[in-house]
Amino acid sequence: MPSCDCCAIDSHFDRQRVQKKLDSYRAQGPDATTKLLLNALEAEGGAAMTLLDIGAGVGVLGHELLKAGVAKVCSVEASAAAIAAAREEAERLGHAERASFLHGDFVALADEIAPADIVTLDRVICCYPDMPALVERSAQRARQFYGAVYPRDIWWLRLA
């Protein structure tokens, strides 16, 4: 069940904003920081593993790792529009049967989510209202690898 924080995220990451992110991914692939995380995970040989992607957005990490051989992906996202876009992209790419999608607050849902070999948080930690709880609960779900990306320290991010 979505929390109040999820409602705020739903309104910020509406269908129009999410569609722009999906269009950008389709045209240009993953952005630079996501590529760094993908490269690190692929170097560790994640084929046949499971992925739990928290704050998955349109599912870029999941889609790319499924292409690279990850067995299954569970994407958790607070934006309903992003979940719909991620599901649509999984169907378009032909790997919908290996992907599942949960809408809601990961910390609230964590007890219902199975552990995974790989747990990722791509630019999620900075935005969550209770970062220690997010990190603790997500780390508990990681069997082998835990990957997190924090936004770079650039002037316009500090201003925001």
C-alpha positions as CSV (number, residue, x, y, z in Angstrom):
1,M,0.0,0.0,0.0
2,P,1.4,3.4,-0.9
3,S,2.4,5.8,1.9
4,C,2.1,9.5,2.0
5,D,5.7,9.8,0.8
6,C,4.7,7.6,-2.2
7,C,1.8,10.0,-3.0
8,A,4.3,12.9,-3.1
9,I,6.6,10.8,-5.4
10,D,3.6,9.9,-7.6
11,S,2.8,13.5,-8.1
12,H,6.5,14.5,-8.8
13,F,7.2,11.5,-11.1
14,D,4.0,11.7,-13.1
15,R,3.4,10.0,-16.5
16,Q,4.8,12.9,-18.5
17,R,8.1,13.1,-16.5
18,V,8.4,9.3,-16.5
19,Q,7.8,9.1,-20.3
20,K,10.7,11.5,-20.8
21,K,12.9,9.2,-18.7
22,L,11.8,6.2,-20.7
23,D,12.3,7.9,-24.0
24,S,15.8,9.0,-22.9
25,Y,16.7,5.4,-21.9
26,R,15.4,4.1,-25.2
27,A,17.4,6.6,-27.2
28,Q,20.6,6.8,-25.2
29,G,20.7,3.9,-22.8
30,P,21.7,4.2,-19.2
31,D,23.1,7.4,-17.9
32,A,26.8,7.7,-16.9
33,T,26.4,6.9,-13.2
34,T,24.1,4.0,-13.8
35,K,26.6,2.6,-16.3
36,L,29.2,2.6,-13.6
37,L,27.0,0.5,-11.4
38,L,26.1,-1.8,-14.3
39,N,29.8,-2.3,-15.2
40,A,30.7,-3.1,-11.7
41,L,27.9,-5.6,-11.3
42,E,28.6,-7.2,-14.7
43,A,32.3,-7.5,-13.8
44,E,31.3,-9.6,-10.8
45,G,29.5,-12.1,-13.1
46,G,25.9,-11.6,-12.1
47,A,24.5,-14.0,-14.6
48,A,21.8,-16.4,-13.3
49,M,21.5,-14.2,-10.1
50,T,18.4,-12.4,-8.8
51,L,18.1,-8.6,-8.6
52,L,16.1,-6.5,-6.2
53,D,16.1,-2.9,-7.6
54,I,14.8,-0.4,-5.1
55,G,13.6,2.9,-6.4
56,A,13.7,1.3,-9.9
57,G,12.2,4.2,-11.8
58,V,11.6,3.0,-15.4
59,G,13.6,-0.1,-14.7
60,V,16.9,0.7,-16.4
61,L,19.1,-1.4,-14.1
62,G,16.7,-4.3,-14.3
63,H,16.3,-4.2,-18.1
64,E,20.1,-4.0,-18.6
65,L,20.9,-6.8,-16.1
66,L,18.2,-9.0,-17.6
67,K,19.9,-8.5,-21.0
68,A,23.2,-9.5,-19.3
69,G,21.8,-12.7,-18.0
70,V,20.3,-12.0,-14.5
71,A,17.6,-14.6,-13.9
72,K,14.9,-12.5,-12.3
73,V,14.3,-8.9,-11.3
74,C,12.0,-7.5,-8.6
75,S,11.6,-3.7,-9.0
76,V,10.2,-1.7,-6.1
77,E,9.1,1.9,-6.9
78,A,7.0,4.5,-5.2
79,S,5.8,6.1,-8.5
80,A,2.9,4.3,-10.1
81,A,3.7,5.9,-13.5
82,A,7.3,4.6,-13.3
83,I,6.1,1.1,-12.5
84,A,3.8,1.1,-15.5
85,A,6.6,2.3,-17.7
86,A,9.0,-0.3,-16.4
87,R,6.4,-3.0,-17.0
88,E,5.8,-1.7,-20.5
89,E,9.5,-1.7,-21.3
90,A,9.9,-5.3,-19.9
91,E,7.2,-6.5,-22.2
92,R,8.7,-4.6,-25.2
93,L,12.1,-6.1,-24.5
94,G,10.6,-9.6,-24.1
95,H,11.6,-10.3,-20.5
96,A,8.4,-9.5,-18.7
97,E,8.2,-13.1,-17.5
98,R,11.4,-12.6,-15.5
99,A,10.4,-9.3,-14.0
100,S,8.1,-8.4,-11.1
101,F,7.0,-4.9,-10.0
102,L,5.9,-3.6,-6.7
103,H,4.4,-0.2,-6.1
104,G,5.1,1.3,-2.7
105,D,7.5,2.3,0.0
106,F,10.3,-0.3,0.1
107,V,10.8,0.1,3.9
108,A,7.1,-0.6,4.5
109,L,7.1,-3.6,2.1
110,A,10.6,-5.0,3.0
111,D,9.2,-7.9,5.1
112,E,7.2,-9.1,2.2
113,I,10.1,-9.0,-0.3
114,A,12.4,-12.0,-0.7
115,P,16.1,-11.5,-0.5
116,A,18.1,-11.3,-3.7
117,D,21.6,-12.0,-4.8
118,I,22.0,-8.3,-5.9
119,V,20.3,-5.3,-4.3
120,T,20.6,-1.9,-6.0
121,L,19.6,1.6,-5.1
122,D,20.4,4.0,-8.0
123,R,20.1,7.6,-6.7
124,V,17.5,6.6,-4.1
125,I,19.3,7.0,-0.8
126,C,19.4,10.8,-1.1
127,C,15.7,11.2,-1.6
128,Y,14.3,8.9,1.1
129,P,13.1,10.6,4.3
130,D,14.6,7.9,6.6
131,M,17.9,7.0,4.9
132,P,19.2,4.8,7.8
133,A,16.1,2.6,7.7
134,L,16.3,2.3,3.9
135,V,19.9,1.3,4.0
136,E,19.4,-1.1,6.9
137,R,16.3,-2.8,5.4
138,S,17.8,-3.0,1.9
139,A,21.1,-4.4,3.1
140,Q,19.3,-7.1,4.9
141,R,17.9,-8.3,1.6
142,A,21.3,-8.6,-0.2
143,R,22.7,-12.1,-0.3
144,Q,25.8,-11.3,-2.3
145,F,26.1,-7.8,-3.8
146,Y,24.8,-4.4,-2.7
147,G,25.2,-1.5,-5.1
148,A,24.2,2.1,-4.4
149,V,24.6,5.3,-6.4
150,Y,24.5,8.6,-4.6
151,P,24.2,11.7,-6.8
152,R,27.4,13.5,-7.5
153,D,28.2,16.6,-5.5
154,I,27.7,19.3,-8.1
155,W,26.5,22.8,-7.4
156,W,23.0,22.5,-8.8
157,L,22.3,19.4,-6.6
158,R,23.6,21.2,-3.5
159,L,21.2,24.1,-4.4
160,A,18.3,21.7,-4.8
